[in-house]
Structure formats: structure tokens, C-alpha cells
């Protein structure tokens, strides 16, 4: 296959993905992250308000998804909000969106890789995580269609495992619906903090938008794929959260290192525990596959504009993928997976992604009716929701996240100064 080039000589990625492919890539990212990584920490923050936090995170995610879908249809290029912010708000806002996405989602990739390790081989979690990153980087390098096919298989396995968990838990003798009641332990701050952590789980639809350059008929495909993926994910999250809470209760869920495994064990189905552990690893692999795909595409877009080394904008002449960007992202994720832990990475990633979507909503506000502007209330709720959830995260996460954004702004300023002096 020969690489297509635009008028400037840049490599252009061929459009190969349809609606079902885009939906599956979004599902692969969201389902794995939410159920197997964020549910426990969110329960620790919200207590009996976990389901309320889930609904709040879903509302903010819906607004972000709507704004992103309208923008992605108008600007069907690799890069997502990096492109939208640059086009609608100015170069600095696009740069900050791209910076927040690449840094935050690289941390998210590390969290998912470590989740694979924790489920497959807890004693060697870091080594397994690095191996998973290397293997999936190689899959992405071979072409986006192969990535979509693998993600489709992963999603099928994960949904089957989650269905088994929900049915087993809800039909067991250990179910107590009183555990779903809202008690005094559910504070406003705790619910907001949990919603911020759970937002990490809903952010997978960004993968669809960042693949805008590879989607067939993006004006039709992207606005359809994003809400479908988000709706399916919310239904799955709600069903599994209700099932697990009914068996473990808020306290048991918060203390569980592997909540779904603990839920089926408490339901008297010990035979299902190994299946759930494999399902957790497979889910995290699906999420990691989609995350690496999305981060590499934003890296490609920023490299084209020379906000990152221009060499990363190269598109492979045979496979038609941004191979240097994918290798660079894979190397960074592997390094983080070898040195970080899961829970810290989730909070840091949430802050960066919320900042990213705040810029997406601000960009959507500037659209005209002729450009497909959403109802005005949608970007307003999305922007306000992102700001509130971001600053409701643990203080250490807020400080480190804000510091990274300030570092990005400083790097941008130095780049502008250097170009001005030339």
C-alpha cells in the first residue's frame, strides 16, 4: 500500500473505519478502564453515593461527547480537541488541549498496563505491564484495521464476563438491596470526587474523535459512533455497579483490590473468579490498545505543527500509520508502567482529560447553527462540569495536574519566543 500525501507533502492516513469499528474502539477504551480500575477508588470517595457519582460523571461525559461529536464532524483530522481548540479558540488553547491529552493519557496508558499485570501476575505486575505495552504497540504499528479487529474480539470477551458477573451477583443469596440506599456517608465533596475519578472511565469516546482522519464519512460516522459507545458503556457500568454494590456494599467495594472477583466469590461462585481475572486483564488490554492509538494520533497532529519533534509526523509507507509517534508513545508508556502505580495514575489522568474536555466545550460554544452547534446548554454544562470535577479531585492530584498544565504553557511560550527571534 502506498502512502497518500497532501499538497504540503505530509503523509495522510487512509480512511478505513466505519461506524461499527469506531463504536468498538470507543467501547474497548471505556469498558476496560471503568469497571476494572476506577470503581473501587470511586466507592472509597463516594461511599453509598457511588451510583449518584456515576450518573453525574455520565451527564458531564454526555455533554462532552456531544460537543466533541459536532466538532469532530466539522474537523475530521487526527488530534481531536488539539485541532478544535486551535481552530476555534486560538493556537495556545489547542496546544494546551493536546498537551493535557498526551500527558494525561500517557499516564492512563500506564494505569491500564499495570491493571493487566495486577490481574494476570500480581507478583510481577510491572514486568507484565511493560510486555503488554510492547505487544500492543506492535499491533498498532501493523495498521489501524488490525487494531480494530483485535479490539472487537476483546470487547466481546469483556462484555460476556461482565454479564456473567452481573447475573451471578444479582441472582445469589448474598444480594441485599438495602446496600444501594443513600446514607450519611455520601457527602457532596465525596460524590464530586468520585465522579471525577469515574470520568476517567467515560473518556474513551475521545479515541473516536482523535481517529477522525481514519474514519469513513466522518460527518456522519463520528456523531453516530460517540453517543452509541457512551450509551452502551453507561448501561454496562450501571448494571455491574448495582450488582457489585448489592453484594459487597460501599465499604466492601472500596476495600476490594479486585472488586468483581470479590463480588463473585461472595456470591458463592468461586469457579468464576479465574474467569473474572482473565476478563479484567483482557479489558485492560482493550483499553490500553485504544489509548495508545489515540495518544499517538494527537502526537502526530502536534508534530505536524512542530509543537512536538516534526520527525514524529511521519506516516509509514506500507502500514499507513504514524509509526514514529506510536513507537515514541509506546516507549514513554513502558517507562511509566515500570515505575508508577495504578491509583495515582487514574487521578492524574482524570485531571488532564477534564482540562482537555473543558477546552472542547469552550470550542463547541463558538460554533454557529450552520456549523452544527449543539444546544447552548450542552457546552455550558460540559465546561462547568469539567471545572468542578477537576478541582474536586484529591489536592495532590490538582496541584500536580495544574503544574503540568503550567509547564505546557511555559514550553509553548518558549517555542513562540524562539520562532519570533528567527
C-alpha positions as CSV (number, residue, x, y, z in Angstrom):
1,X,0.0,0.0,0.0
2,X,1.3,3.4,-1.0
3,X,1.2,6.3,1.5
4,X,-1.1,9.2,0.3
5,X,0.3,12.7,0.7
6,X,-1.3,16.1,0.8
7,X,-0.3,19.2,-1.1
8,X,2.4,20.0,1.5
9,X,3.9,16.6,1.2
10,X,2.8,15.4,4.6
11,X,1.7,11.8,4.9
12,X,-2.1,11.3,5.0
13,X,-3.7,8.3,6.7
14,X,-6.3,6.4,4.6
15,X,-9.9,6.4,5.9
16,X,-10.8,2.8,6.7
17,X,-13.0,2.8,9.8
18,X,-16.8,2.6,9.7
19,X,-19.4,3.2,12.4
20,X,-19.1,-0.2,14.0
21,X,-15.3,0.0,14.1
22,X,-15.4,3.4,15.7
23,X,-18.0,2.2,18.3
24,X,-15.9,-0.8,19.2
25,X,-12.7,1.3,19.6
26,X,-14.6,3.6,22.0
27,X,-16.1,0.6,23.9
28,X,-12.7,-1.0,24.2
29,X,-11.3,2.1,25.8
30,X,-14.2,2.8,28.2
31,X,-15.3,-0.6,29.4
32,X,-11.9,-1.8,30.4
33,X,-10.9,1.4,32.3
34,X,-14.1,1.9,34.2
35,X,-15.2,-1.4,35.7
36,X,-11.8,-2.9,36.5
37,X,-9.8,0.2,37.5
38,X,-11.9,3.2,38.7
39,X,-14.9,1.5,40.5
40,X,-13.1,0.8,43.8
41,X,-11.4,4.2,44.3
42,X,-14.7,5.9,43.4
43,X,-16.5,3.9,46.0
44,X,-13.9,4.9,48.6
45,X,-14.6,8.6,47.8
46,X,-18.4,8.5,47.4
47,X,-19.5,5.7,49.8
48,X,-23.2,5.0,49.3
49,X,-23.3,7.8,46.8
50,X,-21.4,5.8,44.2
51,X,-24.4,5.4,41.8
52,X,-25.1,9.2,42.1
53,X,-21.5,9.9,41.2
54,X,-21.8,7.5,38.2
55,X,-24.8,9.4,36.9
56,X,-23.1,12.8,37.4
57,X,-20.0,11.6,35.5
58,X,-22.3,10.3,32.7
59,X,-24.0,13.7,32.4
60,X,-20.7,15.5,32.1
61,X,-19.5,12.9,29.7
62,X,-22.6,13.2,27.5
63,X,-22.2,16.9,27.2
64,X,-18.5,16.5,26.3
65,X,-19.4,13.7,23.8
66,X,-22.0,15.9,22.1
67,X,-19.6,18.8,21.8
68,X,-16.8,16.6,20.6
69,X,-19.0,14.9,18.0
70,X,-20.1,18.2,16.5
71,X,-16.5,19.4,16.3
72,X,-15.1,16.1,15.0
73,X,-17.7,16.1,12.2
74,X,-16.5,19.7,11.2
75,X,-12.8,19.0,11.6
76,X,-12.2,15.3,10.7
77,X,-8.5,15.3,11.4
78,X,-6.2,13.4,13.7
79,X,-5.7,15.3,17.0
80,X,-9.3,15.8,18.5
81,X,-9.5,18.8,20.7
82,X,-6.0,19.9,19.9
83,X,-7.3,20.7,16.4
84,X,-10.7,22.1,17.7
85,X,-9.1,24.4,20.2
86,X,-6.6,25.7,17.7
87,X,-9.3,26.4,15.1
88,X,-11.9,27.9,17.3
89,X,-10.1,29.5,20.3
90,X,-6.5,30.1,19.1
91,X,-3.2,28.2,18.9
92,X,-2.4,28.3,22.6
93,X,-5.7,26.7,23.6
94,X,-5.2,24.0,21.0
95,X,-1.7,23.4,22.2
96,X,-2.8,23.1,25.9
97,X,-5.5,20.7,25.0
98,X,-3.0,18.5,23.1
99,X,-0.5,18.8,25.9
100,X,-3.1,17.8,28.6
101,X,-4.3,14.9,26.5
102,X,-0.9,13.4,25.6
103,X,0.5,13.8,29.2
104,X,-2.8,12.7,30.9
105,X,-3.5,9.8,28.6
106,X,0.1,8.5,28.7
107,X,-0.5,8.2,32.5
108,X,-3.8,6.4,31.7
109,X,-2.0,4.0,29.4
110,X,0.4,3.2,32.3
111,X,-2.5,2.6,34.6
112,X,-4.2,0.2,32.2
113,X,-0.9,-1.7,31.6
114,X,-0.4,-2.1,35.3
115,X,-4.0,-3.3,35.6
116,X,-3.1,-6.1,33.1
117,X,-0.2,-7.0,35.3
118,X,-2.2,-7.0,38.6
119,X,-4.8,-9.3,37.2
120,X,-2.5,-11.7,35.4
121,X,0.5,-11.9,37.7
122,X,0.4,-9.7,40.7
123,X,3.9,-10.5,41.8
124,X,5.4,-9.3,38.5
125,X,2.8,-6.6,37.6
126,X,5.4,-4.1,36.3
127,X,7.1,-6.6,34.1
128,X,3.8,-7.9,32.6
129,X,2.7,-4.2,32.1
130,X,5.8,-3.4,30.1
131,X,5.4,-6.6,28.0
132,X,1.8,-5.7,27.3
133,X,2.8,-2.2,26.1
134,X,5.4,-3.6,23.7
135,X,3.0,-6.2,22.3
136,X,0.1,-3.7,21.7
137,X,2.4,-1.1,20.2
138,X,3.5,-3.7,17.7
139,X,-0.2,-4.4,16.9
140,X,-0.9,-0.7,16.3
141,X,2.2,-0.4,14.2
142,X,0.8,-3.1,11.9
143,X,-2.2,-0.9,11.0
144,X,-5.4,0.5,12.4
145,X,-7.7,-2.1,10.9
146,X,-5.8,-4.9,12.8
147,X,-6.2,-2.8,15.9
148,X,-10.0,-2.5,15.3
149,X,-10.3,-6.3,14.7
150,X,-8.4,-7.1,17.9
151,X,-10.5,-4.6,19.9
152,X,-13.7,-6.1,18.6
153,X,-12.7,-9.5,20.0
154,X,-11.6,-8.0,23.3
155,X,-14.9,-6.2,23.7
156,X,-16.9,-9.3,23.1
157,X,-14.9,-11.2,25.8
158,X,-15.2,-8.4,28.3
159,X,-19.0,-7.9,27.8
160,X,-19.5,-11.7,28.2
161,X,-17.5,-11.7,31.5
162,X,-19.3,-8.6,32.9
163,X,-22.7,-10.2,32.0
164,X,-21.7,-13.3,33.9
165,X,-20.6,-11.3,36.9
166,X,-23.9,-9.3,37.0
167,X,-26.1,-12.3,36.6
168,X,-24.2,-14.3,39.2
169,X,-24.2,-11.5,41.8
170,X,-27.8,-10.4,41.3
171,X,-29.2,-14.0,41.5
172,X,-27.1,-15.0,44.5
173,X,-28.3,-15.3,48.1
174,X,-25.9,-12.5,49.2
175,X,-27.8,-9.7,47.5
176,X,-29.1,-7.0,49.8
177,X,-30.8,-4.1,48.0
178,X,-30.5,-2.0,51.2
179,X,-26.8,-1.7,50.3
180,X,-27.9,0.6,47.4
181,X,-29.6,3.1,49.8
182,X,-28.1,6.6,50.1
183,X,-26.7,7.1,53.6
184,X,-25.0,9.8,55.6
185,X,-21.5,8.8,54.3
186,X,-22.4,10.2,50.9
187,X,-21.1,13.8,51.0
188,X,-21.2,16.4,48.2
189,X,-17.5,16.6,48.1
190,X,-17.1,12.8,48.1
191,X,-19.6,12.4,45.3
192,X,-17.9,15.0,43.2
193,X,-14.5,13.4,43.8
194,X,-15.9,10.0,42.8
195,X,-17.5,11.5,39.7
196,X,-14.1,13.0,38.7
197,X,-12.5,9.5,39.1
198,X,-15.3,7.8,37.2
199,X,-14.9,10.3,34.4
200,X,-11.6,8.6,33.7
201,X,-13.7,5.6,32.7
202,X,-16.0,7.5,30.3
203,X,-13.3,9.3,28.4
204,X,-12.9,6.5,25.8
205,X,-15.1,8.2,23.3
206,X,-12.1,10.6,22.7
207,X,-10.5,7.8,20.8
208,X,-13.2,8.1,18.2
209,X,-12.7,11.8,17.7
210,X,-8.9,11.6,17.6
211,X,-9.2,9.0,14.8
212,X,-11.1,11.5,12.7
213,X,-8.6,11.3,9.9
214,X,-9.1,7.5,9.6
215,X,-12.9,7.3,9.7
216,X,-15.0,7.0,6.5
217,X,-17.6,9.8,6.1
218,X,-16.7,11.4,9.4
219,X,-19.6,14.0,9.3
220,X,-21.9,11.0,9.6
221,X,-19.9,8.4,11.4
222,X,-18.5,10.3,14.4
223,X,-21.7,11.9,15.6
224,X,-23.3,8.4,15.5
225,X,-20.5,6.4,17.0
226,X,-19.8,8.6,20.0
227,X,-23.3,8.5,21.7
228,X,-23.8,4.8,20.8
229,X,-20.5,3.9,22.5
230,X,-21.3,6.1,25.5
231,X,-24.8,4.8,25.9
232,X,-23.7,1.1,25.9
233,X,-20.9,1.9,28.4
234,X,-23.2,3.6,30.8
235,X,-25.7,0.8,30.7
236,X,-22.9,-1.8,31.4
237,X,-21.4,0.4,34.2
238,X,-24.8,0.8,35.9
239,X,-25.7,-2.9,35.8
240,X,-22.3,-4.0,37.1
241,X,-22.1,-1.3,39.8
242,X,-25.6,-2.2,41.1
243,X,-24.7,-5.9,41.1
244,X,-21.4,-5.4,43.0
245,X,-22.8,-2.9,45.4
246,X,-25.7,-5.2,46.2
247,X,-23.3,-8.0,47.3
248,X,-20.3,-6.1,48.8
249,X,-21.8,-2.8,49.9
250,X,-19.9,0.5,49.6
251,X,-17.3,-0.3,52.2
252,X,-16.5,-3.7,50.8
253,X,-16.3,-2.3,47.3
254,X,-13.9,0.4,48.5
255,X,-11.6,-2.0,50.3
256,X,-11.5,-4.6,47.5
257,X,-8.4,-4.8,45.4
258,X,-10.3,-6.8,42.7
259,X,-14.0,-5.8,43.3
260,X,-15.5,-8.0,40.6
261,X,-13.6,-11.1,41.7
262,X,-14.6,-10.4,45.3
263,X,-18.2,-10.0,44.3
264,X,-18.5,-13.4,42.6
265,X,-16.6,-15.0,45.4
266,X,-19.1,-13.5,47.9
267,X,-21.9,-14.8,45.7
268,X,-20.6,-18.4,46.2
269,X,-19.2,-18.7,42.6
270,X,-15.5,-19.4,43.3
271,X,-15.2,-21.2,39.9
272,X,-15.9,-17.8,38.2
273,X,-13.0,-16.0,39.9
274,X,-10.3,-17.1,37.4
275,X,-12.6,-16.2,34.5
276,X,-13.1,-12.7,36.0
277,X,-9.4,-12.2,36.5
278,X,-8.8,-13.1,32.8
279,X,-11.6,-10.8,31.9
280,X,-10.0,-8.0,33.9
281,X,-6.7,-8.4,32.1
282,X,-8.4,-8.6,28.7
283,X,-10.5,-5.5,29.4
284,X,-7.4,-3.5,30.4
285,X,-5.6,-4.7,27.2
286,X,-8.5,-3.4,25.1
287,X,-8.4,-0.1,26.9
288,X,-4.6,0.1,26.5
289,X,-4.8,-0.7,22.8
290,X,-7.3,2.1,22.2
291,X,-5.4,4.6,24.4
292,X,-2.1,4.1,22.7
293,X,-3.9,4.5,19.4
294,X,-5.5,7.9,20.5
295,X,-2.4,9.3,22.1
296,X,-0.2,8.5,19.0
297,X,-2.7,10.4,16.8
298,X,-2.7,13.5,18.9
299,X,1.1,13.3,18.9
300,X,1.0,13.1,15.1
301,X,-1.1,16.2,14.9
302,X,1.1,18.2,17.3
303,X,4.2,17.0,15.4
304,X,2.8,18.2,12.1
305,X,2.6,21.7,13.7
306,X,6.1,21.3,15.1
307,X,4.8,21.6,18.7
308,X,6.5,18.2,19.1
309,X,9.5,17.0,17.1
310,X,8.5,17.0,13.4
311,X,10.0,13.6,12.8
312,X,7.0,12.1,14.8
313,X,4.7,13.2,11.9
314,X,6.0,10.5,9.6
315,X,3.4,8.0,8.2
316,X,4.7,4.5,7.4
317,X,4.7,4.0,3.6
318,X,3.4,0.4,3.9
319,X,1.2,0.3,7.0
320,X,-0.2,3.8,6.7
321,X,0.2,4.6,10.4
322,X,2.2,7.3,12.3
323,X,4.8,4.8,13.2
324,X,7.3,7.0,14.8
325,X,4.7,8.6,17.0
326,X,3.4,5.2,18.0
327,X,6.9,4.0,18.9
328,X,7.6,7.2,21.0
329,X,4.3,6.8,22.9
330,X,4.9,3.1,23.5
331,X,8.4,3.9,24.9
332,X,7.0,6.6,27.2
333,X,4.2,4.3,28.5
334,X,6.5,1.4,29.0
335,X,8.8,3.6,31.2
336,X,5.8,4.8,33.3
337,X,4.4,1.3,33.6
338,X,7.7,0.2,35.1
339,X,7.8,2.9,37.7
340,X,4.3,4.1,38.7
341,X,1.2,2.7,40.5
342,X,-2.4,2.4,39.2
343,X,-4.4,4.6,41.6
344,X,-2.2,7.7,41.3
345,X,-2.2,7.4,37.5
346,X,-6.0,7.4,37.4
347,X,-6.4,10.7,39.3
348,X,-3.6,12.4,37.3
349,X,-5.2,11.2,34.1
350,X,-8.6,12.4,35.1
351,X,-7.4,16.0,35.7
352,X,-5.7,16.2,32.3
353,X,-8.7,14.7,30.5
354,X,-11.1,17.1,32.2
355,X,-8.9,20.1,31.2
356,X,-8.9,18.7,27.6
357,X,-12.7,18.5,27.5
358,X,-13.2,21.9,29.1
359,X,-11.4,23.3,26.0
360,X,-13.6,21.1,23.8
361,X,-16.8,22.5,25.3
362,X,-15.4,26.1,25.0
363,X,-14.7,25.4,21.3
364,X,-18.2,24.0,20.8
365,X,-19.7,27.2,22.2
366,X,-18.2,29.2,19.3
367,X,-19.9,27.1,16.6
368,X,-22.7,28.6,14.6
369,X,-26.0,26.9,13.8
370,X,-24.8,26.4,10.2
371,X,-21.8,24.5,11.6
372,X,-23.9,22.2,13.7
373,X,-23.8,23.9,17.0
374,X,-25.3,21.9,19.9
375,X,-27.9,23.3,22.2
376,X,-26.2,26.1,24.1
377,X,-26.8,24.5,27.5
378,X,-24.7,21.4,26.4
379,X,-21.3,23.1,26.2
380,X,-22.1,25.2,29.3
381,X,-22.9,22.2,31.5
382,X,-19.9,20.4,30.0
383,X,-17.5,23.2,30.7
384,X,-18.8,23.9,34.2
385,X,-18.9,20.2,35.0
386,X,-15.3,19.6,33.8
387,X,-14.1,22.5,36.0
388,X,-16.0,21.4,39.1
389,X,-14.9,17.7,38.8
390,X,-11.3,18.6,38.1
391,X,-10.9,20.7,41.2
392,X,-12.9,18.2,43.3
393,X,-10.1,15.6,42.8
394,X,-7.6,15.0,45.7
395,X,-5.5,18.1,46.4
396,X,-2.2,16.4,45.4
397,X,-3.7,15.5,42.0
398,X,-5.0,19.0,41.4
399,X,-1.6,20.5,42.3
400,X,0.4,18.1,40.1
401,X,-2.1,18.5,37.2
402,X,-2.1,22.3,37.4
403,X,1.7,22.2,37.5
404,X,1.8,20.1,34.3
405,X,-0.5,22.5,32.5
406,X,1.6,25.4,33.6
407,X,4.7,23.6,32.3
408,X,3.0,23.1,29.0
409,X,2.1,26.8,28.8
410,X,5.8,27.6,29.5
411,X,7.0,25.3,26.8
412,X,4.6,26.9,24.3
413,X,5.8,30.4,25.3
414,X,9.4,29.4,24.8
415,X,8.6,28.0,21.4
416,X,6.9,31.2,20.3
417,X,9.8,33.3,21.6
418,X,12.3,31.2,19.7
419,X,10.3,31.5,16.5
420,X,9.9,35.2,16.9
421,X,13.7,35.7,17.2
422,X,14.4,33.8,14.0
